[in-house]
């Protein structure tokens, strides 16, 4: 791919998905049109046509969770698969089209140019129309993330990431829910990996705003993170 040193066959795009049949066809089309060849969709026990639509793309690898395990587990399944295929760069993106797929290229480029192991696409480093509830939850999450990892970030909960193959092979995530985002940061910090952020676009709709984190899920996340039994 022009502008990248890594061969396109060594770059994997991981899409964790649950009940995203409204968006998944367009998302995969856009990613393929950008030139990415290795796409992995992890179907986290969808009850709609997400899996069926993804399987219509013969060159997309579809991994199936028979029961719903959560976004963290789905992301880890995809990352582990890509690492097993000797991926040099692994990109993750949410399935609901809130992210701009074109930012995937910029994440991979920044990972290469800055010799990073983890690049997070931040929704808060540029002017985006973000619901106040998302801004509030993210600020709380950033504080918790800093307390746990010692790393200050503007968007600890972003689903848009680039991970080096080297770091991916050393990761073993234990959390199934949204707290996996902090776990990735914690692993990177403890392994002395280089972490960076770049500004990315985000687009919220009433549907995407209704999903994701809310007060209840946020409190549950904090409870699991600080549980002495984890």
WOCORVEN-V948733 format. One record per backbone hydrogen bond with DSSP energy under -0.5 kcal/mol. NH is the residue of the N-H (numbers start at 0). CO is the residue of the C=O. If there is no record, write none. Layout:
BEGIN
nh=NH co=CO
nh=NH co=CO
END
This chain:
BEGIN
nh=3 co=0
nh=9 co=6
nh=10 co=7
nh=11 co=9
nh=11 co=88
nh=12 co=37
nh=13 co=11
nh=13 co=90
nh=14 co=39
nh=15 co=13
nh=16 co=41
nh=22 co=19
nh=23 co=19
nh=26 co=22
nh=27 co=23
nh=28 co=24
nh=29 co=25
nh=30 co=26
nh=31 co=27
nh=32 co=28
nh=33 co=29
nh=34 co=31
nh=35 co=30
nh=37 co=10
nh=38 co=36
nh=38 co=58
nh=39 co=12
nh=40 co=38
nh=40 co=60
nh=41 co=14
nh=41 co=39
nh=42 co=40
nh=42 co=62
nh=43 co=16
nh=43 co=41
nh=44 co=42
nh=44 co=64
nh=52 co=48
nh=53 co=49
nh=54 co=50
nh=55 co=51
nh=55 co=52
nh=56 co=53
nh=57 co=55
nh=59 co=56
nh=60 co=38
nh=60 co=58
nh=61 co=59
nh=62 co=40
nh=62 co=60
nh=64 co=42
nh=65 co=63
nh=71 co=175
nh=72 co=175
nh=73 co=69
nh=74 co=70
nh=75 co=71
nh=76 co=72
nh=77 co=73
nh=78 co=74
nh=79 co=75
nh=80 co=76
nh=81 co=77
nh=82 co=78
nh=83 co=79
nh=84 co=80
nh=84 co=81
nh=85 co=82
nh=86 co=81
nh=87 co=9
nh=88 co=9
nh=89 co=162
nh=90 co=11
nh=91 co=160
nh=92 co=13
nh=94 co=15
nh=96 co=93
nh=99 co=200
nh=100 co=98
nh=102 co=99
nh=103 co=100
nh=104 co=100
nh=104 co=101
nh=105 co=101
nh=106 co=102
nh=107 co=103
nh=108 co=104
nh=109 co=105
nh=110 co=106
nh=111 co=107
nh=112 co=108
nh=113 co=109
nh=114 co=111
nh=115 co=110
nh=116 co=193
nh=117 co=193
nh=118 co=161
nh=119 co=195
nh=120 co=159
nh=121 co=119
nh=121 co=197
nh=124 co=121
nh=127 co=125
nh=129 co=127
nh=133 co=130
nh=134 co=130
nh=135 co=131
nh=136 co=132
nh=137 co=133
nh=138 co=134
nh=139 co=135
nh=140 co=136
nh=141 co=137
nh=142 co=138
nh=143 co=139
nh=144 co=140
nh=145 co=141
nh=146 co=142
nh=147 co=143
nh=148 co=144
nh=149 co=145
nh=151 co=149
nh=152 co=150
nh=157 co=154
nh=160 co=91
nh=160 co=158
nh=161 co=118
nh=162 co=89
nh=163 co=116
nh=164 co=87
nh=167 co=163
nh=168 co=164
nh=169 co=165
nh=169 co=166
nh=170 co=166
nh=170 co=167
nh=179 co=176
nh=180 co=177
nh=182 co=178
nh=183 co=179
nh=184 co=180
nh=185 co=181
nh=186 co=182
nh=187 co=183
nh=188 co=184
nh=189 co=185
nh=190 co=186
nh=191 co=188
nh=192 co=187
nh=194 co=192
nh=195 co=117
nh=197 co=119
nh=199 co=121
nh=202 co=97
nh=208 co=204
nh=209 co=205
nh=210 co=206
nh=217 co=213
nh=218 co=214
nh=219 co=215
nh=220 co=216
nh=221 co=217
nh=222 co=218
nh=223 co=219
nh=224 co=220
nh=225 co=221
nh=226 co=223
nh=229 co=226
END
